[in-house]
Amino acid sequence: MILQSLAGLPAFLVYFCTALIAVVAYLFVYTRVTPHDEFQLIRDNDPAAAIALGLSLLGFVLPVVSAIAHSANVIDCLIWSIIALIVQIIVYYIVKIPVPNLSVRIASGEMAAAIWLGLSSLAAGALNAACMIY
């Protein structure tokens, strides 16, 4: 009985580790694209940076979850994770259009700018995940 329950463990480990790698890659790329240093701001107790980055991460993870659930294999999952990363980078640049100096505002702790960026990223991630219907 226990062995039957654990039959899927190798696949779980492969997909879970793949997702962790995708998340680390996302955080690495995203924090290099944005002019403000999210992790330093978070270490300095800036809630605006934490909200913006955290919601952005959720916006990335939603499509990764969809890719894991629907992909034919791990390579397929990685390809869709890269697409999700690209979508989040595009969203960052689009969201900056109506809010000049978005990064400066987040770095100075402005919550409205952080919420705007974070929820826009989350919305794009939800749409991205829903569109992965291959």
C-alpha positions in Angstrom: 0.0 0.0 0.0 2.7 2.5 1.0 4.8 1.5 -2.1 1.8 2.2 -4.3 1.4 5.6 -2.7 5.1 6.4 -3.3 5.1 5.2 -7.0 4.7 8.8 -8.1 7.5 10.1 -5.9 10.2 10.2 -8.7 7.9 12.3 -10.9 7.0 14.6 -8.0 10.7 15.1 -7.2 11.6 15.9 -10.9 8.7 18.4 -11.3 9.2 20.0 -7.9 12.9 20.4 -8.4 12.2 21.8 -11.9 9.8 24.3 -10.4 12.3 25.4 -7.7 14.9 25.9 -10.4 12.4 27.9 -12.4 11.5 30.1 -9.4 15.2 30.8 -8.6 15.8 31.6 -12.3 12.8 33.9 -12.3 13.9 35.8 -9.1 17.4 36.1 -10.5 16.3 37.5 -13.9 13.4 39.6 -12.6 15.5 41.3 -9.9 18.2 42.1 -12.5 15.6 43.7 -14.9 14.1 46.0 -12.3 16.3 49.0 -11.4 15.6 48.7 -7.6 17.2 46.1 -5.5 14.2 44.2 -4.2 16.1 41.9 -1.8 18.0 44.8 -0.2 14.8 46.8 0.2 13.1 43.8 1.8 16.1 43.4 4.1 15.7 47.1 5.0 12.0 46.3 5.9 10.4 48.0 2.9 6.9 46.5 2.6 6.3 48.0 -0.8 9.2 46.0 -2.3 8.0 42.8 -0.6 4.5 43.2 -1.9 5.6 44.0 -5.4 8.1 41.1 -5.6 5.8 38.6 -3.8 2.8 39.2 -6.0 5.1 39.2 -9.0 6.4 35.8 -7.9 2.8 34.5 -7.5 2.1 35.8 -11.0 5.0 33.7 -12.2 4.2 30.6 -10.2 0.6 30.3 -11.4 1.6 29.6 -15.0 4.3 27.2 -13.7 1.7 25.3 -11.8 -0.4 25.1 -15.0 2.6 24.0 -16.9 3.3 21.2 -14.4 -0.3 20.1 -14.5 -0.6 20.1 -18.3 2.9 19.5 -19.8 3.8 16.4 -21.6 7.2 16.3 -20.0 9.7 18.3 -18.0 11.2 20.0 -21.1 7.7 21.2 -22.0 7.2 22.5 -18.5 10.5 24.4 -18.7 9.6 25.9 -22.0 6.3 27.2 -20.6 8.1 28.4 -17.5 10.4 30.5 -19.7 7.3 31.9 -21.5 5.8 32.8 -18.1 9.1 34.6 -17.1 9.0 36.6 -20.4 5.4 37.6 -19.8 6.2 38.9 -16.3 9.1 41.0 -17.7 6.8 42.4 -20.3 4.2 43.2 -17.7 6.8 45.1 -15.6 7.6 47.3 -18.6 3.9 47.8 -19.5 3.0 48.7 -15.9 5.7 51.4 -15.9 4.0 53.3 -18.7 1.2 54.9 -16.7 3.3 55.2 -13.5 6.5 57.1 -14.2 9.4 56.2 -11.9 7.8 53.0 -10.7 11.0 51.6 -9.3 11.9 54.8 -7.5 8.4 54.9 -6.0 8.7 51.3 -4.8 12.2 51.9 -3.5 10.8 54.8 -1.5 8.1 52.7 0.0 5.1 53.9 -1.9 2.5 51.2 -1.5 0.2 52.3 -4.3 3.0 51.7 -6.9 3.9 48.3 -5.3 0.3 47.2 -5.3 -0.2 48.3 -8.9 2.8 46.4 -10.1 2.1 43.3 -7.9 -1.5 42.9 -8.8 -0.9 43.6 -12.5 1.8 40.8 -12.4 -0.7 38.5 -10.6 -3.4 39.2 -13.1 -1.1 38.6 -16.0 0.0 35.4 -14.4 -3.6 34.2 -14.0 -4.3 34.9 -17.6 -1.1 33.3 -18.7 -1.9 30.1 -16.7 -5.5 30.0 -18.1 -4.1 30.3 -21.6 -1.9 27.2 -21.2 -4.6 24.8 -22.5 -2.4 22.8 -24.9 
